[in-house]
């Protein structure tokens, strides 16, 4: 199923329908926030949402029962993909960086999504052997190296 964009008015109507899942026109009007548009306006939006395949209809006598055909979770994922593409060049990392920079997300909150692995490394048995100060002390306290026999330097 291909999901299309919704206008703000269509999305407002879908927000109502996602909450109640299926409804008759009178139920939708009842849940609509003030100022409520005219019944014909709501009816027109409902027809458009049926054409866009966001809603399905079932005739019961002389009236229609409208049911959600695109779940909210699917639409939310569709919107998120578009948002990433349009504003973050398809980079989830860039979006996370922005959320953290704007203090909308605390980095510690990310720990719940990642398994943290630790590696146990044994301590060095002879810690002094790799200590640069110990190396320097050994060098200055050791016996002097013998000079090589060979050409002597000329004095001027």
Residue, then its C-alpha position, 0 to 999 in steps of 0.5 A: x500500500x502506498x501512503x500519500x501526504x495529507x493536508x493539515x485538515x486531512x491529518x486532523x481528521x485522521x487524528x480523530x479517526x486513529x483514536x476511535x478506529x471506526x465511526x459514523x459521520x455523527x461520531x466524527x463530528x462529535x469528536x471534532x474540536x471547536x470550531x467545528x466545520x460544517x458537516x458537508x466540509x467534514x464529509x468532503x474530507x472523508x470522501x477524499x480520505x477514502x479516495x487516498x485509501x486512508x479510510x475504508x467504508x462499509x454501508x449500513x442501511x442508508x449510512x456509511x461506517x468509516x474505518x481506518x485503513x492506514x494505521x497511525x504507526x505506518x503513517x508516522x514511519x512514512x512521515x519520519x522517512x520524509x522528514x529525514x530525507x528532506x531535513x537531514x539528508x537521510x542521516x539518522x545520525x545527523x537527526x540524533x545529533x540535532x536532538x542532543x544539541x537542542x537538548x531534546x534528547x539526553x544521550x543517557x536515554x540512548x543506553x536503553x537501545x544499545x547493548x554495552x559490551x565491556x572487555x576485561x584486560x589484565x593489568x600489567x604484572x610488572x607496571x614499572x617495566x612500562x613506566x617511562x620514568x623507570x626507563x629513564x632512571x635505568x638509562x642514567x644509572x646503568x654503566x657507561x657504554x664503551x666507545x668504539x675503537x676506530x678513527x679518532x677525531x682530529x683537533x684543529 
